[in-house]
Amino acid sequence: MRAMRGWFRETTGGLPKTFWYLWTGSLINRLGSFVLVFLAIYLTQERGFSASQAGLVLGLWGVGGAVGTTAGGTLADRWGRRPTLLTAHLGAAAMMLALGFARDLWTVALGALLLGLFAESARPAFGAMMIDVVPERDRLRAFSLNYWAINLGFACAAVLAGFAAQAGYLLLFVVNASTTVVTALIIFVKVRETRTVTVATRHGAAPAGALRTILSDRVFLGFVALNLLGAVVFLQHISMLPIAMADSGLSPATYGAVIALNGVLIVFGQLFVPRLIRGRSRSHVLALASVVMGVGFGLTAFADVAWFYGLTVLIWTIGEMLNSPSNATLIAELSPGELRGRYQGVFSLSWQLAGAIAPILGGLVREQAGNVALWFGCAAIGAVMAVGHLLSGPARERRALALRTAGAAPVVTVQSTAPQPAAPQAAEPVATSQG
């Protein structure tokens, strides 16, 4: 028992209060994150869309997310983390309800596009705020704890959503919107602005050559490209996996229970991962994670019953658990302080591009080449990613070391009591109108 208490203190102790408010917001938000988990089933079974039409809607969610993360990263640096998060959450809650009442294909598609835009614009601001408040020495366990909260919420949501859908799919949208609003309230009441600025950016000017700096950072962009490949594979679990399980005669509730295994395994195992990988080469860990994830998705080609689908989920979840903390700490170390929001935005952009590509590409491959080709293709992408991480790892570590030792420019912390720059005109309607 004493050893357990010591492990608990080592895992959770010493982290700032702001982190725990953000952690709580993540948990609550994910407890109600019903919609994306069941959207493919909702579109095909409730709305009667084809697999390719459902892929189009999910793809437009990703397109909206791509725009949202780009804008969110810029706003996080120029406007502030806190107002960006609040705007994103409130806008997403409104769009969640609108999507729930949409009926025809193009109205649903437009709702998904706008929901993706607002919901995903929160990602860069949230990531930048986490980096702002957590010292570098604590980031691995902080990101692991946050990832644990996300998956605890996801595991519960996946199971609950399966039963809630039986009472009516509209309930999924209402609950999701409600928990998003609660998250916004936590940020509004408890979280102060964390952005640090140089004298130039204090008056609203952008760091000179921000976009040019990012586009010329080949080491960072290579890392983003590898994450894009991994995200295309990973996001098949919410696009093509539910359709494949439905074709095997399995119910939405069964899909919810199977996919909940992902969250359950992470909840019970993720807190031990930082100690397992501490001191090990991040490129080797990321390469191993890619192989394991590829194997898990590849085995889906042979699945036709619930327990086999569950086994594949458990395998690729192990890869996800190895990948996440190394990914999070590496992106933090590759991001210059004055461009942190923009770097987070570009990294998040890889997820949103994958959100657009994965369902459309997955649907086309599945319809044109068959189920086996889709899942074997995922395994092949995992192998390519592993090689990429091994080859590019040393350059990434050199860049991270250079940024750590370069020294930061003098900064001024922007407190919540300080006057905030006016929101860009395009964001004002959203603020008066999160997942």
N, C-alpha and C positions, 0 to 999 in steps of 0.2 A: 504493500500500500504506500509506503514511504517513497519507493522508487517511482510509483505511478504519479504521486503528487509532485515529485521532482521533475518528471517528464512534462507534466502539465504546466508547471511554472516555466520551464525552459521553452515550451512551445508557445505559450500565450502571454507570458509576462513581459512588462516593459514597453509595450506598444502604446502609442499615444491615443487619447480619447477620441480624437477625430477619426482615427482608423476604425475604432469600434462602432462609431455611428455609421460610417460607410458600410461596414461589415453587416450591421443590422439591416440597413436599407437593402443591401444585396439579398440577404436571406428572405426578407418579407416580399421583395419583388419577385424572387424566384418561386416562392411558395404559391404565388398566383399566376405563374407563367404558363397558363394552360394553352394558349392559342397556337403558338408556333409548334408545340409538340403534336397537336392534332390537326393542324391546318390542312395537311395533305389528305387525311381521311375525311375531314369536313367538306373539302372541295369536291372530292370524288363521290362520296356516299350521300351527303346531304344536299349539295348543290348540283350533283350529276355531271360534273365536268370530267373530261377524259384525263388520262395521265399526263398527256402533253400540255393540256390546258392548265392543269394543276401546277405543272412545272413552270409554265409561263407566269402564273400568279406568284409563285414562290420566287421565281427569277426577278420579277419586278420589285418584290420586297428587297432583294439584294441590290438592285439598281438604286432604289431609294436610299438604302443603307450606305451605298458607296458615296452618294452625294452628301448624306448626313454626316458621315465620319470626316469627310474632307472639310465641310463647313464647321463641324463641331471642333475639330482640332484647331482651326484658325480662331474661332470664337473663344476657345479655352485660353489661348495665349493673349488675345487682344482685349476681350471683354471680361474674361474671368471664368474660373472653373465653376463657381457656385451658380451664377446666373445662367450659364450654359446648361448645367444639369437641371435646374428648375424648369427652364423653357422646354428642354427635351422631354422631361417626364410628363409635364402637363399636356404638351402637344401630342405625345404618344397615347396618353389616356383617352383624349378626345377622339383620335383616329381609331383606337381600338373599338370604341363603341360604334363609330361610323361603319367600320368594316363588318361588325356583327349584324347590322341592319341592311347591308348591301345584298343584292340578289343576283342581278345579271352579271355576266362575265366581265364586262368592261368596267362596271362600277366596283366590283370586287377587286379587279386589277388595279384601279386607281387608288382604292383604299389601302391595298397592300403596299403600293409604291410610297404613299404619304406616311403610312405607319413605319415602314422601314426607314424613311428619312428622319423622322423625329426620334424613334426609339434608338437608332444606332448613333445619332449625334451625341448621345450621352457618353459613349464609350471613351473617346479621347479625353474628355474632361475628367471622367472618373479615374482613368488610369493615371493621368497627370497629377491629380490630387493625391492619389495613393503614394506616388513617388515623392511628391512634395512633403508629405507629413511623416513618412517612414524613413529612418536613416538607412543608409546602404547596407550596414551590417545585419539589419533585421528584415530586409525585403524578401528574402527567400521564404522565411516562415510566414511573413505577412501575406504574401501572395498565395501561399499554400492555404492559409486559414480562410482567406476570402474565397478561394476556389472551392474549399470544403463547404462553406456556407452556400455558395451557388448550387452545388450539387446536392446538398441536403434539401434545399428548396425544390430543386428539379426532381429528385426522387419522389418526394411527397406529391408534387404537382402532377407528375406523370400518372401516379396511381389514382389520385383524386379526380383528375380530369376524365379518366376513363368512366368513372361512375357519374360525374357531373354531366357528361355528354348524353347519358341515358335520360337525364331530366330535360334536356334541350341544349343545343349547342350555343344558344345565345348566352346561357349562364357562363360559359367559358369566357366570353368576351367581357362580360360585366365584372366578373371576379378579377380578371387580369387587369382591367382598367382601374379597379378599386385599389388593388395592392400597389399599382404604380403611383397613384395619388398619395397613398400613405408614405411611400418612399420619398416623394417630393416634400411632404410635410416634415419628415425627419431632417432632411437637408435644410429646409427653410428655418427650422427652429434650432437645430443643434450644430450645424456645420458652418464655420466661418470661411471666408475666402482664404485660399492658401497660395495663390499665385505670387511668385517672386519676380520682380522686374528690375531691369537696369534703368538708369536715368532716362534713356531714350524711350523705352517702351512704357515708362511710367506716364508719359504724356500721350500715349496711344499710338506711337509710331511702331511699325513692325520692324523686327530685326532685318537689317539690310540683306538682300539676296537670300531670303529664307527658302523659297522654292528652289532656287538654283543650288543652294547648299544641299538640300535633300536629294535632288535629281542627280547631283554629281557624286553622291555618297554611294559608291558601288558596293561597298561591303554591306551597308544597311539594306540597299535594294535587293541584293542577293538573298539576304535573310528573309525579306518580305516575300520574294518569289517562292522560296521554299515553303514558307507558311501558307501561301496561296495554294500550292499543290496539296499540302496536307489538309487544308480546309475543304477543298473540293471533295476529297475522300471522306472526311469526317462528316460533312453535312448530308451525306447520303442517308444517315440514320434518321433524318426528319423529312426526307423527300422520297427516296425510293424504297427504303426499308419498310415503312408502313404499307406501301402499295404491294410489295412482295409478300408481306405477311397476310394481307387481305386475300391475295391470289391463292395462298395456301389454305384458305378457309378459316383464318384466325380472326377473332373479333377485335374491335378497337380496345376493349378492356384488356384483352390479352396482350396487344401491342403495348399498352400503357404499363402493364406489369413487367413485360420483358425489358422495355427501355428503362424502366425504373431501376433495374439491376445496375445500370451505369452509375446512377447517383448513389445507390446503396454501397457499392464497392468503393467509390471514392470517399464517401462519408466515413467508412470504417478503415480505409487504408491511406488516404491522402496525408493525414497528419504525421505519418511515419516516413513518408517519402523524402522530406528534406534531409533527415538524418541518413537515409539510405544513400542518397546521391551526393551528400556533402563531401567536397574535396575531390570529386571525380570530374573528369573532362566533360565539359558541357556538350561538346561536339559528339563525343562517344555516346553520351546519354540520349541526345536527340536522334542520333542514328539508330540506336537500339529501339527507341520509341517508334520511329518510322516503320521499322521492320515488323514490330509486334502489331502495330495498328493495321498495316497492310495485310498481315496474315489473318487477323480477326475479320476484316471486311471480306477478304478473299474466300474464307470458309463459308460465308453466307450463300455462296453459289450452291452449296450442297444441303442447305437447311430447308426443311419442309414441315417441321413440328416445333412447338413452342420451346421445348427444352434445348433443341439444337440452336434455334435463334438466340436463346438466352446465353448459350455457351459462346457464340461468336461475339455477343455484346461484352461479356466478361473479358474476352481476350483483347479486343481493341480498346477497352477501358483501361487495361493495364498500360498500354502504349500511351493513352491520353494522360494518365497520371504521371508518367515519366516525363512527358513532353511539357506539360503546363508550367511547372515552377521554373524550369530552365529557360523556357521561352520568355516568361514574364520578367525574370531578372535580367536576361540578356537585352531585351528591348529597353529596359530602364537604363542600362549601362551604355547603350549605343545612342542615347538621346541627349544632345546638348541641352543644358538647363534652360536657356532662353528660347529654345525651339521645342520644348518637351511636348506641348500640346499638338503641334504640327506633326512631329515624329509619331506620336501616338495615333494621330489621325491617319497617317499614311499606312502604319502597320494595321490599324483596324480596317483600312480600305481593302486589304487583302482578304479579310473575312467577308466583306460585303461583295467584292467581286466574285468570291467563291459562292456566296449566297445567290448571286445571279446565274453563275455558270453551272453550279452543281445540279440543281433540279432540272434545268433545261437539257444539259448534256446527259445527265443520268436518264431522263425520260426518253431522249432520242436513242441512246445506246440500247436501252432496254427494249424499246419498240422495234428497232431496226436490226440489232445483233443478238438480242436475247439476254436473259437474266444472268447466265453464266459469264458472258463477255463483260457485263457491267462489273461484276464483283472481282473477276480476275484482273480487270483493268485497274481496279483499286489496289490490288496487291502489287501490281507492277509499278504503280506510282509510288507506293511505299518504299520499294527497293531503290528507285531513282532518288528519292528524298534522302535516304540513308547515305548514299554515295555523295550527294551534294553537301550534306552536313560534315562528313569527314574531310572533304576537300576544302571547304570554306571556313571550317572552325578556327584554325590558327589565325587567319586574318581578322576574324571577328574579335578574338581575344586580344590581339594587338591593338585594335581600335578601342576596345573598352578600356584597356590599360592606359592608352594615351589620353582619353577623356578624363580618367580619374586623376591623372597626374598633371594635367594641363593647368589646373587651378581655375576657380570660378571668378568671374568679374564681380565687383561689389554689387550687392543686391539689396532691395528694400522689400520687406514683406508687406503685402497689401492686406490690411485688416478689414474686417467686415464693417467697421465704423467709418472707414474712409469713403469719400465719394467715389462711386463707380462710374466709369465711362458710359455714356449713353449706348443703348443697344443699337446695333445696326438696324436700319429701317425695315429690312426684310424680316427681322425677327419679331418686330413689335406685334403684329397680329397674332402670332403664336402665343405670346405671353398673356394675352387676354383670352384666349380660347380655353410613354411611358407607360421593355418592357422589362 
